[in-house]
Amino acid sequence: MALAGKLHPNMLALGAIGLWSTLAALGVALSHLPPFWLTGMALLIGSACAWPLMRGDLRQWRVPPGTLLLGIYGLFGYHFLLFMALRLAPPVQANLINYLWPLGMVVMATLFLPGLRLSARQLLAALIGFAAAAWVIVGGSTLERAPLAGYLLALGAAWAWASYSLLTRRVAAFPTAAIGLFGLVSGALSLLCHFLLEAPAVMQARDWVLLIAIGLGPLGAAFYLWDAALKRGQPQQIGFLSFATPLLSTLILSAVRSEMPSASLGLAGLLIVGAAWLGRERR
């Protein structure tokens, strides 16, 4: 992580956010594959990103059992809850509730991390950021009614990722390379869910190329960048930056489809930038 050590934590977080923003476009291209298979294989591939950080030193994967459980809770628990939510609730609603996690990071930081407080200015910035992200996600879609269980699972996914991100600051310090162990175990659990819940996957040559891209990017390097950012950065500020994820994701998906971004996306982008500026840490 020599390069990461020279970068500002916000830049590391933006790197993770940028990689996560490619997930929708890559996921659409692989939408014919079972989601647990896709996630499991991508997490296994992503665990290989730890090897350059470890430099052959497997001791970096020696973490306390509680820390390993926290990593599994974050990487596997989040994806499991989200995928189950998408089975029961319409994707627009599930995704909207899921993107409560940046708001959760901002608000819950004061509960999980001693010494932090939430000002009225930061709360206003968080609400503006979520409103802009919701605007991007919902767009012109009509919200549908769905079983309560689907909404609760999506809310659980949001809670899982926000709380995991904050709790990594509460456990004993662990090397960022340990994220590879979290991904390896989480990937194996995802594949177990695939074998129990889904039909077998049928892969084409192009699918493998895209799967490797997902594994090395949004479900690989992004987690390492995120961990490094959280270890050194201000979690509330990182939460504000995270509202940009659905916006960037929509822009990338539009570019892949050769669609022109709407004016409302531009306005949502301005609101998100404004929220990040309003919620910035003042010294």
Helices and strands as residue ranges (DSSP letters): H 2-6, H 9-20, H 23-29, H 35-47, H 50-54, G 58-61, H 65-72, I 73-77, H 78-88, H 91-98, H 101-112, H 120-138, H 148-167, G 176-178, H 179-197, H 205-216, I 217-221, H 222-232, H 235-242, H 244-256, H 263-278
